[in-house]
């Protein structure tokens, strides 16, 4: 049996290492994680999906999106007021940044690779 979906994280966690076998971070998995500061992925990460509201209202400050990610759900990082830096690798498989994905964050700068074809409505609203 394969367990490839991260469903829930304890709310008082500070540091996270996402294992290589995780393919999806489910909706609300890190919702309200007010102490979280660091999320790490190895170079061999198989993460493909960050579902809607996955990190909503968490205290994450930096996030490096693994290159196999092909979907960032609506409101995935909504109200992450401390989120200042998003790193998107040049070889990412992502094509669309969905609606309100990073709305109400504090992103100061982001580099969008050319293969991302669509940035949906309000994806970076109130940054």
Residue frames as qw, qx, qy, qz and C-alpha x, y, z in Angstrom:
[[0.000, 0.889, 0.459, 0.000, 0.00, 0.00, 0.00],
 [0.426, 0.267, 0.001, 0.864, 1.33, 3.43, -0.95],
 [0.196, -0.830, -0.398, 0.337, 0.75, 6.45, 1.22],
 [0.484, 0.212, 0.245, 0.813, 1.40, 9.40, -1.04],
 [0.117, -0.747, -0.291, -0.586, -0.93, 12.11, 0.33],
 [0.250, -0.024, -0.548, 0.798, -0.14, 14.35, 3.27],
 [0.252, -0.646, -0.655, -0.300, -3.52, 14.84, 4.93],
 [0.431, -0.870, -0.145, -0.193, -2.85, 16.60, 8.21],
 [0.519, 0.316, -0.455, 0.652, -0.04, 18.13, 10.20],
 [0.443, -0.610, -0.515, 0.407, -0.08, 18.87, 13.92],
 [0.110, 0.928, 0.233, 0.268, -0.76, 22.57, 14.34],
 [0.399, -0.890, 0.182, 0.125, 2.20, 23.38, 16.61],
 [0.864, 0.094, 0.209, 0.448, 4.89, 22.05, 14.25],
 [0.140, -0.855, 0.175, 0.469, 7.87, 24.33, 13.52],
 [0.083, 0.559, -0.690, -0.453, 9.89, 22.48, 10.88],
 [0.869, 0.245, 0.336, -0.267, 8.74, 19.97, 8.25],
 [0.058, -0.409, 0.791, 0.452, 10.62, 17.60, 5.96],
 [0.805, 0.307, 0.083, -0.501, 8.27, 16.29, 3.27],
 [0.629, -0.205, 0.722, 0.201, 9.31, 12.72, 2.30],
 [0.030, 0.291, -0.671, -0.681, 10.02, 11.86, -1.35],
 [0.044, 0.267, 0.943, 0.193, 6.99, 9.55, -1.62],
 [0.178, 0.635, 0.496, -0.566, 4.46, 12.35, -0.96],
 [0.286, 0.306, 0.601, 0.681, 2.74, 13.36, -4.21],
 [0.168, -0.674, -0.393, -0.603, 0.04, 15.63, -2.81],
 [0.092, -0.090, -0.554, 0.822, -0.36, 18.07, 0.06],
 [0.088, -0.570, -0.793, -0.197, -4.09, 17.93, 0.74],
 [0.172, -0.694, -0.187, -0.674, -6.49, 20.76, 1.42],
 [0.520, -0.761, 0.071, -0.382, -6.07, 22.24, 4.91],
 [0.874, -0.007, -0.374, 0.311, -3.05, 20.01, 5.70],
 [0.487, -0.015, -0.316, 0.814, -1.16, 22.97, 7.21],
 [0.203, -0.735, -0.331, -0.556, -4.16, 25.20, 7.94],
 [0.479, -0.829, 0.019, -0.289, -3.60, 27.45, 10.98],
 [0.853, -0.126, -0.181, 0.473, -0.04, 26.17, 11.59],
 [0.067, -0.985, -0.021, -0.159, 0.97, 29.35, 13.41],
 [0.550, -0.711, 0.384, 0.209, 4.43, 28.16, 14.49],
 [0.855, 0.247, 0.327, 0.317, 5.63, 26.70, 11.22],
 [0.089, -0.848, 0.263, 0.451, 8.75, 28.36, 9.87],
 [0.057, 0.544, -0.738, -0.396, 10.41, 25.92, 7.53],
 [0.897, 0.231, 0.313, -0.208, 9.29, 23.32, 5.00],
 [0.082, -0.590, 0.709, 0.377, 11.93, 21.31, 3.20],
 [0.918, 0.335, 0.099, -0.189, 11.82, 18.98, 0.20],
 [0.619, -0.344, 0.552, 0.440, 14.67, 16.83, -1.05],
 [0.146, 0.468, -0.526, -0.695, 15.94, 17.13, -4.61],
 [0.085, -0.047, -0.953, -0.286, 14.15, 13.84, -5.36],
 [0.367, 0.264, 0.511, -0.731, 10.74, 15.19, -4.29],
 [0.068, 0.259, 0.865, 0.425, 7.77, 13.67, -6.12],
 [0.154, 0.552, 0.502, -0.648, 5.31, 16.33, -5.00],
 [0.196, 0.326, 0.664, 0.644, 2.85, 17.05, -7.82],
 [0.221, -0.681, -0.475, -0.511, -0.06, 18.86, -6.18],
 [0.092, -0.103, -0.521, 0.843, -0.56, 21.51, -3.54],
 [0.073, -0.578, -0.778, -0.234, -4.32, 21.41, -3.08],
 [0.159, -0.711, -0.199, -0.655, -6.69, 24.27, -2.31],
 [0.492, -0.768, 0.098, -0.398, -6.21, 25.93, 1.08],
 [0.864, 0.025, -0.417, 0.280, -3.27, 23.61, 1.90],
 [0.507, -0.014, -0.367, 0.780, -1.33, 26.31, 3.81],
 [0.154, -0.745, -0.306, -0.572, -4.14, 28.79, 4.49],
 [0.409, -0.833, 0.081, -0.364, -3.40, 31.12, 7.41],
 [0.893, -0.228, -0.128, 0.367, -0.09, 29.49, 8.31],
 [0.250, -0.922, 0.159, 0.250, 3.03, 31.36, 9.41],
 [0.823, 0.131, 0.293, 0.468, 5.32, 30.02, 6.69],
 [0.110, -0.831, 0.132, 0.529, 7.93, 32.58, 5.59],
 [0.157, 0.550, -0.657, -0.491, 9.67, 30.93, 2.61],
 [0.827, 0.171, 0.500, -0.191, 8.58, 28.21, 0.22],
 [0.057, 0.463, -0.719, -0.516, 10.53, 26.51, -2.55],
 [0.838, 0.261, 0.150, -0.455, 8.16, 24.74, -4.93],
 [0.585, -0.212, 0.736, 0.266, 9.52, 21.36, -6.09],
 [0.122, 0.357, -0.558, -0.739, 9.96, 21.03, -9.87],
 [0.047, -0.189, -0.944, -0.267, 7.39, 18.21, -10.33],
 [0.200, 0.497, 0.564, -0.628, 4.53, 20.34, -8.98],
 [0.105, 0.257, 0.662, 0.696, 1.94, 20.71, -11.72],
 [0.283, -0.684, -0.498, -0.451, -0.91, 22.23, -9.70],
 [0.127, -0.049, -0.517, 0.845, -1.26, 24.86, -6.99],
 [0.099, -0.603, -0.785, -0.103, -4.87, 24.93, -5.86],
 [0.124, -0.757, -0.200, -0.610, -7.08, 27.92, -5.18],
 [0.455, -0.798, 0.130, -0.374, -6.20, 29.80, -1.99],
 [0.877, 0.028, -0.399, 0.267, -3.30, 27.40, -1.35],
 [0.509, -0.043, -0.355, 0.783, -1.29, 30.07, 0.50],
 [0.173, -0.739, -0.317, -0.569, -4.17, 32.45, 1.27],
 [0.459, -0.836, 0.043, -0.298, -3.60, 34.72, 4.28],
 [0.850, -0.154, -0.127, 0.487, 0.00, 33.57, 4.80],
 [0.029, -0.998, -0.039, -0.045, 0.89, 37.03, 6.03],
 [0.483, -0.716, 0.425, 0.272, 4.52, 36.13, 6.80],
 [0.800, 0.235, 0.444, 0.329, 5.17, 34.52, 3.41],
 [0.004, -0.851, 0.190, 0.489, 7.80, 36.73, 1.81],
 [0.089, 0.559, -0.709, -0.420, 9.60, 34.48, -0.63],
 [0.891, 0.242, 0.336, -0.184, 8.41, 31.91, -3.16],
 [0.108, -0.522, 0.717, 0.449, 11.00, 30.08, -5.24],
 [0.847, 0.400, 0.227, -0.266, 9.77, 28.58, -8.50],
 [0.554, -0.316, 0.610, 0.469, 12.41, 26.46, -10.28],
 [0.256, 0.508, -0.421, -0.707, 13.05, 27.19, -13.94],
 [0.247, 0.111, -0.902, -0.336, 12.28, 23.55, -14.87],
 [0.392, 0.127, 0.676, -0.611, 8.94, 23.35, -13.01],
 [0.066, 0.259, 0.891, 0.366, 6.06, 21.37, -14.56],
 [0.103, 0.607, 0.540, -0.574, 3.52, 23.92, -13.32],
 [0.223, 0.376, 0.559, 0.705, 1.37, 25.54, -16.03],
 [0.256, -0.700, -0.334, -0.577, -1.28, 27.43, -14.01],
 [0.142, -0.024, -0.614, 0.776, -1.20, 29.33, -10.74],
 [0.176, -0.572, -0.770, -0.221, -4.82, 29.07, -9.62],
 [0.209, -0.763, -0.239, -0.563, -7.21, 31.70, -8.30],
 [0.434, -0.810, 0.153, -0.363, -6.08, 33.53, -5.15],
 [0.885, 0.045, -0.385, 0.257, -3.19, 31.09, -4.67],
 [0.550, -0.022, -0.350, 0.758, -1.00, 33.65, -2.85],
 [0.160, -0.737, -0.236, -0.613, -3.57, 36.34, -1.95],
 [0.502, -0.814, 0.071, -0.285, -2.93, 38.25, 1.27],
 [0.873, -0.183, -0.068, 0.447, 0.68, 37.19, 1.59],
 [0.192, -0.913, 0.148, 0.327, 3.77, 39.37, 1.91],
 [0.804, 0.192, 0.330, 0.455, 5.61, 38.18, -1.18],
 [0.139, -0.791, 0.140, 0.579, 8.15, 40.80, -2.12],
 [0.283, 0.596, -0.573, -0.485, 9.43, 39.30, -5.36],
 [0.793, 0.075, 0.602, -0.062, 8.73, 36.24, -7.51],
 [0.102, 0.446, -0.662, -0.593, 10.24, 35.02, -10.77],
 [0.792, 0.294, 0.368, -0.387, 7.70, 33.35, -13.07],
 [0.386, -0.197, 0.773, 0.464, 9.20, 30.78, -15.50],
 [0.316, 0.270, -0.404, -0.815, 8.00, 31.05, -19.10],
 [0.244, -0.113, -0.929, -0.255, 6.28, 27.63, -19.12],
 [0.082, 0.470, 0.693, -0.540, 3.65, 28.92, -16.66],
 [0.110, 0.344, 0.615, 0.701, 0.94, 29.85, -19.12],
 [0.318, -0.678, -0.393, -0.533, -1.76, 31.23, -16.83],
 [0.155, -0.042, -0.604, 0.780, -1.83, 33.21, -13.61],
 [0.173, -0.599, -0.751, -0.216, -5.47, 33.07, -12.55],
 [0.197, -0.786, -0.193, -0.554, -7.63, 35.85, -11.11],
 [0.433, -0.805, 0.194, -0.357, -6.22, 37.49, -7.98],
 [0.906, 0.025, -0.342, 0.249, -3.42, 34.91, -7.66],
 [0.538, 0.010, -0.322, 0.779, -1.16, 37.55, -6.10],
 [0.201, -0.772, -0.293, -0.528, -3.87, 39.94, -4.87],
 [0.473, -0.845, 0.080, -0.238, -2.91, 42.07, -1.86],
 [0.871, -0.072, -0.129, 0.469, 0.73, 41.03, -1.83]]
